[in-house]
Amino acid sequence: MIKFDRVASFGMARAGLLKTAHAMIETPVFMPVGTLGTVKAITPQNLKDTGSKIILSNTYHLMLRPGDELVEKAGGLRKFMGWDGAILTDSGGFQVMSLSALRKITEDGAIFQSHIDGSKHLLSPERSVQIQHSLGSTITMVLDECIKYPSTFQEAQSAMVLSSRWAKRSLDAYKKREGHGIFAIVQGGQYKELRLESTEQLKSFDFDGYAVGGLAVGEPQDLMIEVLSYTVNALPENKPRYLMGVGKPSDIVKAVQQGIDMFDCVLPTRSGRNGQAFVTGGSLNIRNLRYKEDFSPLDELCSCYTCKNFTKSYIRHLVKSNEILGAMLLSLHNLQHYQDLMKKIRNNIINGINLDTLLYEQDDL
Ligand SMILES: [Zn+2]
């Protein structure tokens, strides 16, 4: 079991403490994404320096390569990758739907072909939980069926009903350990009736936390916030709430205002590798000619290693020359920007300051 305590509230927004076996996590929290057992271009020490306490890793990728048995032999993913913080693993469902060829959903699970070597696999709720045990995950996610956006009511309904049955099977297969937990995932697309039904079904089981799935899949931000407004309201107040795969800074601020506590997204690292930096007031593309002779840091207000030691001009040169260090410095800065934003959000909630003050216009990334 993991323990979640609310420290303060402001409107629907909550500041909390999530106590796990591997980290004491202040919420709202942002989890950097370490898909293949590494947050790309970032060392675990760098990650720690940004204030990150928990990262996300992907069951689908690790089961295929290097294989969950090998990771278990190595002493679990934390030991294998040299990360002493907490790890949340997804169930693999989302990647099966988005990456693998020839997938077939049956009552038993998802049958798919590996995108690496074409080998055939069955990912059932039980198998997903077993893999996450082998990885030594701090937080395990249930297997769910993810659908595309937009989807019809019928598609969303049948995926939601199947996901509820899989959630129960995942919970039954889960071995409880102190400081570890398992989260359910609310589904139902953009349909209020289905979201509320999904929430009611999942609430009847004793999960350690609740994720909202099936958002950040291409729908407009307004629709995402609307779905959250009724879904989060129906979730238990004393459990952490996790919005999967979100998002841009403004998405995060607005979702916290709806009562979300946990986030993950590839955006800070992926955009770092693409030459984009998140800075106070928006974002910038370092390839732009205007930075050629700009000898100021990416962000005067940022205290990260990148901003303390390097200029825009130099980082632009690295990126233009495809030097690995460019991706490393930008990824580190972007993660620091995200973690600083989470700190500001939390302080605002504790001090009763409206989170709207943290919203700003984003350039298109
Ligand atoms: Zn910085």
Boltz pocket constraint, residues with backbone or C-beta under 6 A from the ligand:
constraints:
  - pocket:
      binder: B
      contacts: [[A, 298], [A, 299], [A, 302], [A, 303], [A, 304], [A, 305], [A, 306], [A, 307], [A, 308], [A, 332], [A, 333], [A, 334], [A, 336]]
      max_distance: 6.0
